[in-house]
């Protein structure tokens, strides 16, 4: 039994062995969930979310239930977190829960909770990182290809929080990652990570998306249009600008005509924007297997942080 990392704030402090252990455990739990049904009996998960969620919330609630524990969901707007000192509230929640799962707007607030909490903290998504998604993604790659070492993953679209976590996971596990992105979400900028990646032979940046996908084992994209762009007329100009900029980076059959790569997307997808409607349902698409694996990977992450792997 290896020593468990204290938190999952991002993957900077996680080793390749830590990541592989979660990937392998997720696959095992998916195959034989009954063996693990009581591993977290009597344990509790506090879930504090500032942002809406489907996969992160469901995988957290169902995952700990399937391990014998329980979850309590806390919407930020229905708590006193907006009125109190964030560190103080984290210390209080540590008296009630065995784990905390956060879905916050800023990474700085995730760090504040992790520094104050006396129980393991998981970052369920912030503007800079999405480590639980990356762990799930690597589980999916391992399942479909049978290895991580030397797998060629190409990320296409906007460089964002998911991109950062994929880069970290790839660098730790021997994968090769190419980022074909004409623009970075500045809120996601991590200069230390970029420096580490650019110094590695495992990492490539390019704007030649067609050449990048030609030799890929996996092609991955994420939305480049934030939800408010669809709901608020104030963002109409920015929405139009992004469509013009990113349209050549859409995953579609024409772009992948000469590629045998599997297709991944962390969902929710804006069909017809970052990925064509028909490609989501193409036999090469593994997006729904990927989404299912959020559950199994979340369970493995909980056991890792509990020191039970």
TANOR-V350427 format. One record per helix or strand. SS is the DSSP state (hx for helix, st for strand). FROM is the first residue (numbers start at 0). TO is the last residue. If there is no record, write none. Layout:
ss from to
SS FROM TO
SS FROM TO
This chain:
ss from to
st 7 7
hx 15 30
hx 32 35
st 43 48
hx 54 65
st 69 74
hx 75 77
hx 85 95
st 98 102
hx 106 115
st 119 122
hx 130 144
st 151 155
st 158 158
hx 160 172
st 175 179
st 183 183
hx 185 187
hx 190 197
st 202 205
hx 208 213
st 217 220
hx 227 230
hx 232 248
st 250 250
st 261 264
st 270 270
st 274 274
hx 276 279
st 284 284
hx 286 304
